[in-house]
Structures are given as C-alpha cells and as structure tokens.
Amino acid sequence: MVISKTASQSDVSVHSTFASRYVRASLPRFKMPENSIPKEAAYQIINDELMLDGNPRLNLASFVTTWMEPECDKLIMAAINKNYVDMDEYPVTTELQNRCVNMIAHLFNAPLGDGEAAVGVGTVGSSEAIMLAGLAFKRKWQNKMKELGKPYDKPNIVTGANVQVCWEKFARYFEVELKEVKLRDGYYVMDPEKAVEMVDENTICVAAILGSTLNGEFEDVKRLNDLLLEKNKQTGWDTPIHVDAASGGFIAPFLYPELEWDFRLPLVKSINVSGHKYGLVYAGIGWIIWRNKQDLPDELVFHINYLGADQPTFTLNFSKGSSQVIAQYYQLIRLGQEGYKNVMENCQENAMVLKEGLEKTGKFNIISKDTGVPLVAFSLRDNSRHNEFEVSEMLRRFGWIVPAYTMPPDAQHVTVLRVVIREDFSRTLAERLVLDIDKVLHELDTLPAKVTAKLTGNDENAHNVALVKKTTREVQLEITAAWKKLVADRKRTNGVC
C-alpha cells in the first residue's frame, strides 16, 4: 500500500521554481536575508529582474563591445577564476599580456629596435590608462622643475572641452589644473592653435583625442605636434603630447594608415586605447603604451615578491581578472590586420547607410564627420515643436537606446543624437533604425508640443499670467533644459545612478 504525505516547506525539490514559496515573498533589497534560498530560486529571481535591463545589442549609446565569438567566450569562462596579478602562478597569462603590449606598440609605430620590448601595461579600461599616463607626465615634469629649482606645485594639462570625464577625474584626484579649449559652432574638437596658445611652463602635456566621444571626429594631432615643436623651440620647453585613442586607436591603423597621429610624431610620448571598444573585447580592458622607457619614471614602478617572485607593477588597482587579457590576445591573432580592417570597413559602411537614410528624411543635420569613429551624430533641423530628447525618449519604445545630449562650452546650445556603429550592428539594423526614427518623427508631429507651449506662454491652461515674449534661442535652451530634467528625474525614479 502506498502511503502519501504532504511535502514540507523545506522539501522544495517537488515544487517548480515559480510555485515555490521563495518567489511568493519579496526578498529584502538592501539587507542580506536571514535565511538561505535554493540556487534555482536565486537564479530565477535575479534573471527575472535583469529582463528589465535594455538589450546590449540595441544600446547605441555605448562604444563598448557587446558580441564576441563563442570560441572566445569559452576562453573567457575558462579563465574566469584566474587573478591576473598572480604572475608567478599564471606565467602564460602574463606572457599573453606582454605579447598584446608589443603588438599594439608596433601597431602604433613605436620606435622599437630589433628584439626591444615595448613599454606598456594592460588596464581596466582607458580611464585607468589615462590616470597612469597622467601620473607619468606629472612626475617627469616635477623632476625637471626640481632640477631647475623652480616651483612644481601647479601643473596643468591642456585639452579640448570635448574630453571624456576621466580626464576631469584625473585632474581633480591628482591636483592638476585642466585647461580646456572651448568648442564653437561647427567645430566640436580641440583647436590645435588655441591649445598651443594655452601651453605654459607648467603644462605637463597636451592631450589630443583620436575619436571624440561627442561626434567621433579625430583631432589633428599632426598639426598640434608641428605647432608645439615650434613653441618648444622658441621657449626652450619640452611640452609633450598624449593621445587619447580610446575609441580611434583600433580604427585609424586600418582605415587611415597614412594618417600621422601616433609615435611617428616625435612629441607623442604615450597613447591609450580601449580594448573593450574597437579592440573588440568585452568591457574591462584598456592599454597604455609609452614611447620608450625614459617616458615612464622608474619611481612609479613598484616591485613585489610576496606572490612568489619579483614582479614589477604600475597600476592603480591590484587584483583583476585575466579573461579580458586572454580575449584581447584571441582577437589580435584570430583577426589579424586583415580581419580588423574588414570589421572597421564594415562598420564605416553601415555608418554611411545610416547617415544617408537620415539625410533622406530631410529633417536632420549631420554633425559627425565621414572620417573618424564609425558613428552618426545628428540634430533636428527644426526643433521648434519637438527636440532631440523627445526623439531619444520615444525610440526606447522600439527597444533602441539612442542618447541625446548637449555639446560642451561654448557650443552648449547645440543638442545632438548619436548612434555608435559597432561590429554587431548590421546593415539590416541600420535600415530598421531609420524606419523607426521616421515613425517617431511622424508620431511627434501628430502630438501637441506641450513643453514648447508652456515655455512660450501659449499653454491654454495658463490663465491670468503675465506673459514675457522670449526669443527663439531662449525657448530652445529652456526646452532642452526641461527635457534633460525630465530624463534625469525618470532615471532617479528608476534607481539608475
């Protein structure tokens, strides 16, 4: 005779995950729960919440790689438990990093002799790479000023106002003045002439951007080098150049091999590049390469032996995963120069497809250049009724994440939308995006311009209010500010930081 019994609450094996008690009650969000839960329930709870994230493939705001080949995924997972800093325990991983450094140095035309090893290191993205480069410039400048018996407490860096926020972080964290060249209408990168005018005896370097975050444009590093050489000759200074090639470092060598921006220019002393952007690796890997050993002061390099052997280290953090280093090596040998060129050409062609599609609508001005990072930055020709922030917000209904933002000073009145073309953004997706943008524009045209009406004083609900006539420019700036506040408020509501 079979005797049946009622399963206890602890006997969860007879329940499906969604029928268990673990998904019927909410877990504490900001405190560790008192009791354990089954692994299946933990997985399902987290997986369900993550479904509310955007689709990385449709995140056109990001330069960061969102797809790699399955074979590389396997290598990443196989190395997920390796701590890169344990060089004595994982010597092959260290060797792969050194190979990557040398491959990238040769790609950037570093003046290396036969058998000479390149000077560089893998980092956690270009932000850490820029911090390390900045520290090297600062220490070299301080040492020089000490030798000359001059004050060394007020270093500065000259950049364009279009620099990425990591430069502002470096300046604030390490007490370096950031002297920014302002932008202007139609010219959204650093002007070399104005940059060199701002250089003084306390300038530790001039930072040029190879691939502006705002519109993908390459700054004229060759022109900057020539002007700075002349100024150094006149003044007796030796102000160097750093190239922030986070986005463009893996593009220019393959699409524009004749463009002089790298170590072919004598004043370029260091270059950073993001492996996780057009180096085609998942997020978490960057590289900093120095021209030669003399450009990295010895006192910045630490030597440790408590992991089993003497190990030189120059990083801001210590422990980090090995997976991204291995993934970068995979891409370099898997694709080679031929493969990288094919990928970059394909990205550039898809950017042209998107650009031409937007131009055919007749409603956009293209802000980006054909030469540079494969992206399309564009703005509305007529934003008197609706603006770029509204277009960005409504595109999310189709799954697209397309950022809208204002330019830095002195072009802050210009608002743009930007689409970054990555390896996994196909021509079909480019054509689909144009169709969806066109749908959004038609839908916006059928809606009342509520924000515009309120700001111009034409709101039908506004009674007995003294109206002040505003200029078109004032209205445009207020509309932009209102939409930026709306987007920020929604992000705060959603708990996004």
Helices and strands as residue ranges (DSSP letters): G 12-14, G 17-19, G 21-23, H 39-50, G 56-58, H 70-78, H 91-107, E 119-123, H 125-148, E 156-160, H 165-173, E 177-181, H 192-198, E 203-209, H 221-235, E 241-244, H 252-255, E 268-274, E 286-290, G 293-295, G 298-300, E 302-304, E 311-313, H 323-361, E 364-366, E 375-380, H 388-395, G 396-398, E 404-406, E 415-420, H 427-446, H 450-456, H 472-493
